[in-house]
């Protein structure tokens, strides 16, 4: 029994070696034949960064069809011995699709021991968009730390600039760029302050020029209250505004040499604009130096107009 088991193991081992030898012979014989297959070939796509912006990474390989012997195809399918083919994109292809056939001259010069098949090619998606320019004006954004602070005037030198960047990004921008500075928000005056535009423009863009000069004057306003008469307009003879006067709160520069008086204002209640039982008040006349005006009340009702007895 033991002798039979030992003999059987020897037979199995011999059979396995025979199968292995046959498989190796078949594999070696098959690898000596010529085949056509597709391989992934490395490429280096280059572009002028002054003309184009990459929205994503460019493809690093392209699928090509080649014909060659088995061993060579196997090694190149595994990426051994493949030197990247370089191609420079001078113009954006239609629909941003680059047919691999334009890479064939660069690839064929680097292929060894295989033939490139020109009757089949891949297509690469090229995530590039053109760099364009746009003229933007400059505006000073004022968010003061104190509600009493006001901006008297400001001036940029120059008052605009040229921004360059990806077309889709520039198309989304307004026609102006807002500049916000801590010095201004805190009420400081500035004279020809150098402002770097790069801090305010979006990523992937550039400003020409990249710096401008800003002069700005800030002042502190003072709130005053003043009693003003209400002028009724288009009222029937039997009615008049109720109340007939109001209190106005106005903001004026604290450096103002004189105070406003009632004759400087005209507050109108137009009966034709009656909304329900109330009429909204309108400021028709006010001095130019008034920064802000608040009326209390802002709407009036009506009352009977009783003529004065003689």
Secondary structure, 3 states (H helix, E strand, C coil): CHHHHHHHHHHHHHHHHHHHHHHHHHHHHHHCCEEEEEEEEEEEEEECCCCEEECCCCCCEEEEEEEEEHHHHHHHHCCCCCCCEEEEECCCCHHHEEEHHHHHHHHHCCCCCEEECCCCCCEEECCEEEEEEEEEEEEECCCCCCCCEEEEEEEEECCEEEEEEEHHHHHCCCCEEEECCHHHHCCCCEEEEEEEHHHCCCCCEEEECCEEEEEEEEEEEEEEEEEEEEEEECCCCCEEEECCEEEEEEEEECCCCCCCCHHHCEEEEEEEEEECCEEEEEEEECCCCCCEEEEECCEEEEEECCCCCC
